[in-house]
Amino acid sequence: MDKKGTETKTFLFIQDYNDALTFAESDLKSNWEAYKSKLLEVRNG
């Protein structure tokens, strides 16, 4: 979701929910600092 609230979906070709959860956990562990920085940047203008 961007600053204006527009959603962009990226389709992942993952076969089951276990693989999707593993992917999401790995992504968050690897990128949480960047996601946090971006969120704070958007909140603070």
N, CA, C and O atoms as a DFTB+ gen file, in Angstrom:
180 C
 N C O
     1  1       0.847      -1.161       0.000
     2  2       0.000       0.000       0.000
     3  2       0.900       1.234       0.000
     4  3       1.861       1.318       0.765
     5  1       0.577       2.170      -0.856
     6  2       1.392       3.382      -0.897
     7  2       0.811       4.467       0.006
     8  3      -0.171       4.233       0.712
     9  1       1.415       5.646      -0.017
    10  2       1.002       6.747       0.849
    11  2      -0.455       7.149       0.646
    12  3      -1.113       7.605       1.581
    13  1      -0.949       6.983      -0.552
    14  2      -2.324       7.372      -0.865
    15  2      -3.332       6.264      -0.565
    16  3      -4.537       6.458      -0.728
    17  1      -2.846       5.113      -0.131
    18  2      -3.728       4.005       0.200
    19  2      -4.000       3.064      -0.960
    20  3      -4.838       2.168      -0.851
    21  1      -3.301       3.259      -2.065
    22  2      -3.468       2.383      -3.223
    23  2      -2.768       1.058      -2.964
    24  3      -1.586       1.019      -2.623
    25  1      -3.513      -0.023      -3.133
    26  2      -2.953      -1.350      -2.907
    27  2      -2.355      -1.909      -4.191
    28  3      -2.924      -1.760      -5.272
    29  1      -1.205      -2.552      -4.057
    30  2      -0.579      -3.254      -5.167
    31  2      -0.369      -4.692      -4.730
    32  3       0.281      -4.947      -3.715
    33  1      -0.912      -5.626      -5.486
    34  2      -0.770      -7.036      -5.141
    35  2       0.315      -7.670      -5.994
    36  3       0.411      -7.431      -7.198
    37  1       1.121      -8.475      -5.342
    38  2       2.139      -9.255      -6.021
    39  2       1.791     -10.724      -5.811
    40  3       1.800     -11.214      -4.682
    41  1       1.492     -11.407      -6.871
    42  2       1.104     -12.795      -6.758
    43  2       2.325     -13.676      -6.574
    44  3       3.320     -13.544      -7.286
    45  1       2.231     -14.572      -5.611
    46  2       3.292     -15.516      -5.320
    47  2       2.808     -16.893      -5.739
    48  3       1.667     -17.265      -5.468
    49  1       3.646     -17.620      -6.375
    50  2       3.263     -18.941      -6.846
    51  2       3.697     -19.982      -5.824
    52  3       4.585     -20.802      -6.060
    53  1       3.026     -19.910      -4.674
    54  2       3.299     -20.816      -3.574
    55  2       2.134     -21.787      -3.498
    56  3       0.974     -21.380      -3.565
    57  1       2.439     -23.060      -3.360
    58  2       1.434     -24.105      -3.487
    59  2       0.551     -24.299      -2.260
    60  3      -0.614     -24.669      -2.405
    61  1       1.065     -24.063      -1.069
    62  2       0.226     -24.325       0.104
    63  2       0.463     -23.279       1.192
    64  3       1.387     -22.471       1.103
    65  1      -0.382     -23.309       2.212
    66  2      -0.323     -22.315       3.274
    67  2       0.946     -22.417       4.114
    68  3       1.444     -21.399       4.596
    69  1       1.469     -23.599       4.296
    70  2       2.708     -23.749       5.061
    71  2       3.867     -23.042       4.368
    72  3       4.660     -22.358       5.016
    73  1       3.965     -23.206       3.058
    74  2       5.023     -22.528       2.306
    75  2       4.812     -21.014       2.320
    76  3       5.778     -20.255       2.398
    77  1       3.564     -20.576       2.247
    78  2       3.268     -19.146       2.282
    79  2       3.673     -18.553       3.631
    80  3       4.255     -17.470       3.687
    81  1       3.364     -19.263       4.713
    82  2       3.736     -18.787       6.042
    83  2       5.253     -18.743       6.200
    84  3       5.789     -17.781       6.749
    85  1       5.939     -19.762       5.731
    86  2       7.396     -19.793       5.801
    87  2       7.993     -18.634       5.016
    88  3       8.931     -17.986       5.479
    89  1       7.454     -18.372       3.831
    90  2       7.926     -17.253       3.022
    91  2       7.710     -15.929       3.750
    92  3       8.611     -15.091       3.795
    93  1       6.509     -15.736       4.326
    94  2       6.188     -14.485       5.019
    95  2       7.093     -14.278       6.232
    96  3       7.582     -13.172       6.460
    97  1       7.313     -15.330       7.002
    98  2       8.194     -15.225       8.169
    99  2       9.614     -14.859       7.764
   100  3      10.250     -14.015       8.395
   101  1      10.100     -15.487       6.726
   102  2      11.448     -15.203       6.246
   103  2      11.563     -13.766       5.750
   104  3      12.545     -13.079       6.030
   105  1      10.557     -13.325       5.018
   106  2      10.550     -11.956       4.498
   107  2      10.552     -10.946       5.641
   108  3      11.310      -9.976       5.610
   109  1       9.712     -11.164       6.645
   110  2       9.662     -10.232       7.775
   111  2      10.964     -10.213       8.555
   112  3      11.437      -9.146       8.947
   113  1      11.548     -11.379       8.784
   114  2      12.820     -11.436       9.507
   115  2      13.921     -10.705       8.751
   116  3      14.776     -10.066       9.364
   117  1      13.906     -10.795       7.438
   118  2      14.943     -10.174       6.613
   119  2      14.732      -8.683       6.400
   120  3      15.698      -7.938       6.235
   121  1      13.473      -8.240       6.404
   122  2      13.183      -6.875       5.956
   123  2      12.453      -6.001       6.966
   124  3      12.017      -4.908       6.607
   125  1      12.302      -6.438       8.222
   126  2      11.487      -5.693       9.161
   127  2      12.013      -4.282       9.408
   128  3      11.222      -3.358       9.595
   129  1      13.312      -4.103       9.413
   130  2      13.852      -2.765       9.653
   131  2      13.477      -1.806       8.518
   132  3      13.131      -0.652       8.772
   133  1      13.542      -2.271       7.287
   134  2      13.163      -1.436       6.146
   135  2      11.676      -1.128       6.186
   136  3      11.275       0.002       5.905
   137  1      10.844      -2.121       6.534
   138  2       9.405      -1.896       6.622
   139  2       9.078      -0.893       7.722
   140  3       8.223      -0.025       7.542
   141  1       9.755      -1.011       8.858
   142  2       9.544      -0.085       9.976
   143  2       9.935       1.339       9.576
   144  3       9.199       2.286       9.850
   145  1      11.084       1.488       8.935
   146  2      11.547       2.813       8.511
   147  2      10.562       3.448       7.546
   148  3      10.245       4.632       7.664
   149  1      10.081       2.669       6.596
   150  2       9.142       3.179       5.607
   151  2       7.837       3.598       6.276
   152  3       7.285       4.645       5.939
   153  1       7.334       2.800       7.219
   154  2       6.107       3.125       7.931
   155  2       6.261       4.422       8.708
   156  3       5.388       5.288       8.652
   157  1       7.360       4.563       9.430
   158  2       7.584       5.780      10.205
   159  2       7.748       6.995       9.295
   160  3       7.306       8.092       9.638
   161  1       8.379       6.805       8.142
   162  2       8.540       7.894       7.183
   163  2       7.170       8.366       6.679
   164  3       6.929       9.568       6.575
   165  1       6.294       7.443       6.373
   166  2       4.958       7.771       5.873
   167  2       4.146       8.448       6.969
   168  3       3.458       9.437       6.712
   169  1       4.220       7.925       8.185
   170  2       3.453       8.501       9.301
   171  2       3.883       9.925       9.624
   172  3       3.049      10.766       9.963
   173  1       5.165      10.197       9.521
   174  2       5.698      11.500       9.896
   175  2       5.704      12.500       8.740
   176  3       6.148      13.637       8.894
   177  1       5.212      12.067       7.595
   178  2       5.113      12.977       6.469
   179  2       6.356      13.104       5.743
   180  3       6.425      13.844       4.761
